[in-house]
Amino acid sequence: MPQIRISEAARFLGVSDDTVRRWTENGTLTGHKDESGRLVVDGLELAHVARAQAQLPEDPSRAGSSARNRFIGLVTGITADKVMAQVELQCGPFRVVSLMSSEAVRELGIELGSVATAVVKATTVIIETPHGKSIV
C-alpha cells in the first residue's frame, strides 16, 4: 500500500498537519514510521477517511440521474456574449467551467452567487499519477 506523508495527507484532507498527527494519536488514522523515520499513513486508509469526511451540499435539483459526477457549488464567474457564455462554479476546492449558450444562462436564471450543479457524464476520463503515467 502507498504510504502518504503527514503533510501530504493534510493537504488531501484540507486540514492542518497537526490535525492529522492528532488523528494518528487518537486512532482515527494509523500512523507508521517509514524507512527515514518520518510519520506516514496508509494511502487506502487515508482514502477511506477522506470519503467518510466528504460533506457534499444537498443537490437542489433532487433529480434522478445516471451521471455520478455531480459538483454542487456557487457561480463565481459569467462571461457572455450574444451567443455563447462561460460559467464558472466553485465547488468546494474545485473550479468547474462550463461553456453553454447565453440563452441557457438566461433561461436557467444563472447569476453570480447563485447555487448550481455541474453534471459531468463522460466516456473518457483521464487519470494521472504523480509518476507521470496516465491511464485512459
C-alpha positions as CSV (number, residue, x, y, z in Angstrom):
1,M,0.0,0.0,0.0
2,P,1.2,3.5,-0.7
3,Q,2.5,5.4,2.3
4,I,1.5,9.1,2.5
5,R,3.5,11.6,4.5
6,I,1.6,13.7,7.1
7,S,1.9,17.0,5.2
8,E,0.5,15.4,2.0
9,A,-2.3,13.7,4.0
10,A,-3.2,17.0,5.5
11,R,-3.3,18.6,2.0
12,F,-5.6,15.9,0.6
13,L,-8.0,16.2,3.6
14,G,-7.9,20.0,3.8
15,V,-6.7,20.1,7.4
16,S,-3.5,21.0,9.2
17,D,-0.5,18.7,9.7
18,D,-1.3,18.9,13.5
19,T,-4.8,17.6,12.9
20,V,-3.5,14.6,11.1
21,R,-1.0,14.0,13.8
22,R,-3.8,14.2,16.4
23,W,-5.8,11.7,14.4
24,T,-2.9,9.3,14.4
25,E,-2.7,9.7,18.2
26,N,-6.4,9.1,18.8
27,G,-6.8,6.2,16.3
28,T,-8.7,8.0,13.6
29,L,-5.7,7.1,11.3
30,T,-3.0,4.6,11.9
31,G,0.5,6.2,11.8
32,H,3.6,4.3,10.8
33,K,7.3,5.2,10.5
34,D,8.8,5.0,7.0
35,E,12.4,4.0,6.3
36,S,13.5,7.5,7.1
37,G,11.7,7.6,10.4
38,R,9.0,10.0,9.3
39,L,5.4,9.5,10.3
40,V,3.2,8.3,7.4
41,V,-0.3,6.9,7.0
42,D,-1.6,4.2,4.7
43,G,-3.0,5.6,1.4
44,L,-6.0,3.3,1.4
45,E,-6.9,4.1,5.0
46,L,-6.5,7.8,4.2
47,A,-8.8,7.4,1.1
48,H,-11.5,5.9,3.4
49,V,-11.2,8.8,5.9
50,A,-11.4,11.3,3.0
51,R,-14.5,9.7,1.6
52,A,-16.2,9.5,5.1
53,Q,-15.4,13.1,5.8
54,A,-16.6,14.4,2.4
55,Q,-19.6,16.6,3.0
56,L,-21.5,17.4,-0.2
57,P,-24.1,20.0,-0.1
58,E,-27.6,18.8,-0.8
59,D,-28.4,18.8,-4.5
60,P,-31.0,21.5,-5.0
61,S,-32.4,19.7,-8.1
62,R,-33.2,16.4,-6.4
63,A,-33.3,15.0,-9.9
64,G,-32.6,11.3,-10.6
65,S,-29.7,10.9,-12.9
66,S,-27.3,8.3,-14.2
67,A,-24.5,10.8,-14.0
68,R,-22.4,10.2,-10.9
69,N,-20.1,13.2,-11.2
70,R,-22.2,16.0,-9.8
71,F,-20.5,19.1,-8.4
72,I,-22.7,21.5,-6.4
73,G,-21.3,24.9,-6.0
74,L,-21.6,28.7,-6.3
75,V,-21.5,30.6,-9.6
76,T,-18.3,32.7,-9.4
77,G,-18.0,34.0,-13.0
78,I,-20.1,34.5,-16.1
79,T,-18.6,35.7,-19.3
80,A,-21.2,36.0,-22.1
81,D,-21.7,37.5,-25.5
82,K,-24.7,37.4,-27.7
83,V,-24.5,33.7,-28.4
84,M,-22.2,31.8,-26.0
85,A,-21.3,32.0,-22.3
86,Q,-18.7,30.7,-20.0
87,V,-19.9,29.9,-16.5
88,E,-17.5,29.2,-13.6
89,L,-18.5,27.4,-10.4
90,Q,-16.6,27.0,-7.2
91,C,-17.5,23.5,-6.0
92,G,-15.6,23.1,-2.7
93,P,-11.9,23.3,-3.6
94,F,-12.7,22.7,-7.3
95,R,-13.2,25.2,-10.1
96,V,-15.6,23.8,-12.7
97,V,-16.1,25.7,-16.0
98,S,-18.9,25.1,-18.5
99,L,-19.5,26.6,-21.9
100,M,-23.2,27.0,-22.9
101,S,-25.4,29.2,-24.9
102,S,-26.2,32.7,-23.5
103,E,-29.8,31.8,-23.9
104,A,-29.4,28.8,-21.5
105,V,-27.8,31.2,-18.9
106,R,-30.8,33.4,-19.1
107,E,-33.4,30.6,-19.1
108,L,-31.7,28.8,-16.1
109,G,-31.5,32.1,-14.2
110,I,-27.8,31.7,-13.6
111,E,-26.3,34.7,-11.9
112,L,-23.2,35.4,-9.8
113,G,-23.5,33.9,-6.4
114,S,-26.3,31.5,-7.3
115,V,-26.2,27.8,-6.5
116,A,-25.8,25.5,-9.4
117,T,-24.9,21.9,-10.1
118,A,-22.3,20.9,-12.8
119,V,-23.1,17.4,-14.1
120,V,-20.4,15.5,-15.9
121,K,-21.1,12.4,-18.0
122,A,-18.1,11.4,-19.9
123,T,-17.0,8.3,-21.8
124,T,-13.3,9.3,-21.4
125,V,-11.8,10.3,-18.0
126,I,-8.0,10.6,-17.9
127,I,-6.4,9.6,-14.6
128,E,-2.9,10.9,-14.0
129,T,-0.4,9.7,-11.3
130,P,2.5,11.7,-9.8
131,H,4.9,9.4,-11.6
132,G,3.9,10.8,-15.0
133,K,1.9,7.7,-16.1
134,S,-1.6,8.2,-17.4
135,I,-4.4,5.7,-17.7
136,V,-7.4,6.2,-20.1
